Amino acid sequence: MDEETPIDPEVDALKLRDGVIHRSRELISSVLGAYKEQWKANPSTGVRAALGHWIMNSVRHLAAISILCEEHDLSTVAEVHYRQILEIMLQVRYFLSFDPHERDLVAQRISAWGCLDFLDKLEILKDHKLIKSGYEKAEEQLSTYELDIVEAARKDRKNRQLYWFGRSFSRLADQVSRGNEDLRGVYRITSGEIHGSWALTFGVANPAPGSLDFSGYPDKATLYRRAAELVDRATLLYVETWNEISRSVDAPGVTVKSVRSQ
């Protein structure tokens, strides 16, 4: 009897990574299809503008993660995109915690805050040819809101509030956690990975001069499995964000437990 050919761990891990990325992109298409159909069938509102902004930004970050994991091993950069998706999901949960009749006003507050943030940061460049048009549009958009909404946003910003929801992302994560969830812990772990504290803790060696090794992984099989795990986590977070939104607008949700198991 012939002996079975041993499975090459590197080849097996590469197949896993590529399969997860392929399935992730399929799920992106499924969610975008549901999103586009739902928004076509309903009039545009401030609430839908806010939710649409968040889900489309999640798509961009997830696509960036899959490309990074497919083409490079820029794990820290990919983790930054993952945290962005997590921060979007936290904001979606908080936004949807308001009563439906309050959400349009909250959406206006968010937009006013964003306009002020844009105008404050780019005021010094407002006459630059690449900035002028966008600056004027932000001013025009801000002028459409009631004065008390704009002034409330100005007051919050003067009081050194960094975000429209008036607290840190760690505190927001704690507030929107449900049941046994510990989203604050998840957020802190993700931030720790971004800042490189885990690499210091585990003694990952620095790359040799002239090389671009951002991983510290012992072999390519580990690198590929890590990429698959990250894409899997990010995709599930993206799907969860969509399902939070879909329940509020009567759109079809997506059921998936793991991208790797599909």
Secondary structure, DSSP 8 states (H G I E B T S, - for coil): --------HHHHHHHHHHHHHHHHHHHHHHHHHHHHHHHHTS---HHHHHHHHHHHHHHHHHHHHHHHHHH---HHHHHHHHHHHHHHHHHHHHHHTS-HHHHHHHHHHHHHHHHHHHHHHHGGGTTSTTTHHHHHHHHHHHTTS-HHHHHHHHHHHHTT--STTSS-HHHHHHHH--TT--HHHHHHHHHHHHTTHHHHHTT-----TT-------SSHHHHHHHHHHHHHHHHHHHHHHHHHHHHHHT------S-STT-
